[in-house]
Amino acid sequence: MKVTISYQCEFEDVPKHIRDLLRNLQESDMPAVKREIAGIEHRLGDGNINEALMWLDTARLKLANIDQKLLDYGGVLLGFVKTDADLKMGVDLEAQNVDNPEETMPEEPFDIKEIINDKISASNSSESE
């Protein structure tokens, strides 16, 4: 079962906290996947195809977990970039819907360049009015 864990930090510290989470991912999750892949190679070398398939499935699940974490980190950074741009444009953040932040989170993997370009385009069009 997946749960959401949240905590507060200063706005400007968000990138540092994401960097720390990424470092933790590298130090704990990535070595586990490397061990699984080494186990797959070993079993294939021994001719244990069925065991290799089981290890392969375990590696895939671990990679899916890493992917979900990266998606979460990207969502946080996306929120940071959006909020930072809004602050620089003078947007009243208190007037926006802060009761349900999930409404602004992407459900699918996102293209950060596209989102930033959309934000810049919106900013440029509001400045020209």
Secondary structure, 3 states (H helix, E strand, C coil): CCCCCCCCCCHHHHHHHHHHHHHHHHHHHHHHHHHHHHHHHHHHHCCCHHHHHHHHHHHHHHHHHHHHHHHHHHHHHHHHHHHHHHHHHCCCHHHCCCCCHHHHCCCCCCCHHHHHHHHHHHHHHHHHC
